[in-house]
Amino acid sequence: MYYEDRLTQEQIAAQTGYSRSMISRLLTEARDQEVVEIRVNHPLERRRDLEETLQSLLGLKLVQVLARGTLAYAQMLRRLGSLAARFVEELIFDHATIGVSWGVAISETINAMRPQSHTGVNVVQMIGSGGPPDPDIDGSELARRLARLLAGHYLTLPVPLFVDSEATRQMLLSDTRVQRVMGHYKKVDLALLGVGTADPERNSLLSSNYLSRPQLDELLAAGAVGDVASIHFDIRGQLVDIPLARQVMGIDPETLRERAIRLGVAGGQYKSKPIVGASRAGFINMLITDEVAATGVIQLLKAEAGA
């Protein structure tokens, strides 16, 4: 009556026999229990000049660049998620299989998506879980939330992201429950991917306790600049070959590269090198980013060319 019929609280009180204060409390409770959801749709300005340059330099199928202006990092991620959400909504079709990795950028993308009704949509978690401090950005929770938005089904990967040895990984890969989930990876039509940085200042794997500092230092010593689905690579797009790389539970590099749509969502000054490495590795073929990261990528590639 309040939101759809546009009646005032006084009019509702008169019709229902409740007091005005009771109507106010019921409306508040409806929002608290998410019966009612309110969105503020900010205009999403894009830097189309940077999009064309970035798409050409990185050899990607599509690039969208958010005009960031003076937005702080957290605000930028919310806007970036909204930009990515509008694009993802156009890509989803009946009987699609969607793979999700993890992280704040993918969480913000799913937060900004509008409910849709599709037939036979499946959402699959592409990497193991690690029980981070914020479970809302973990792959299992993201898969569940996205499936609910799309009236679809979801599959979670019942293993940790990193295991203690390659032998443990091989043992877990033989488990029928793990095989059942991983068998869907080759069916993924759309992979939603965060692009992580190896820089300790903004390394999500470190801050979420997936990795220890000595493990991150080992990756840095091997030349890692970033990761996609916890597959680490250097600036040339070459995979980092250390024992830790063979202790990851999730989609393998070749299967990831074979997916038709590999959409990376990442922004900020720390993501320029990871975006370059991820593009060269073939782990992303579409990108939603912001003008800070985009400008950093262009400067980096121009410096390489000048050298």
Secondary structure, DSSP 4 states (H G I P E B T S, - for coil): --SSS---HHHHHHHH---HHHHHHHHHHHHHTTSS---------B-HHHHHHHHHHHT-SEEEEE--TT--HHHHHHHHHHHHHHHHHHH--TT-EEEE--SHHHHHHHHHPPP---SS-EEEE-B-B---S-GGGSHHHHHHHHHHHTT-EEE---SBSB-S-HHHHHHHHT-HHHHHHHTTGGG-SEEEEE-EE--TTS-HHHHTTSS-HHHHHHHHHTT--EEETTEEE-TTSPBP-SGGGGGB-B--HHHHHT-SEEEEE--SGGGHHHHHHHHHHTS-SEEEEEHHHHHHHHHHHHHHHH-
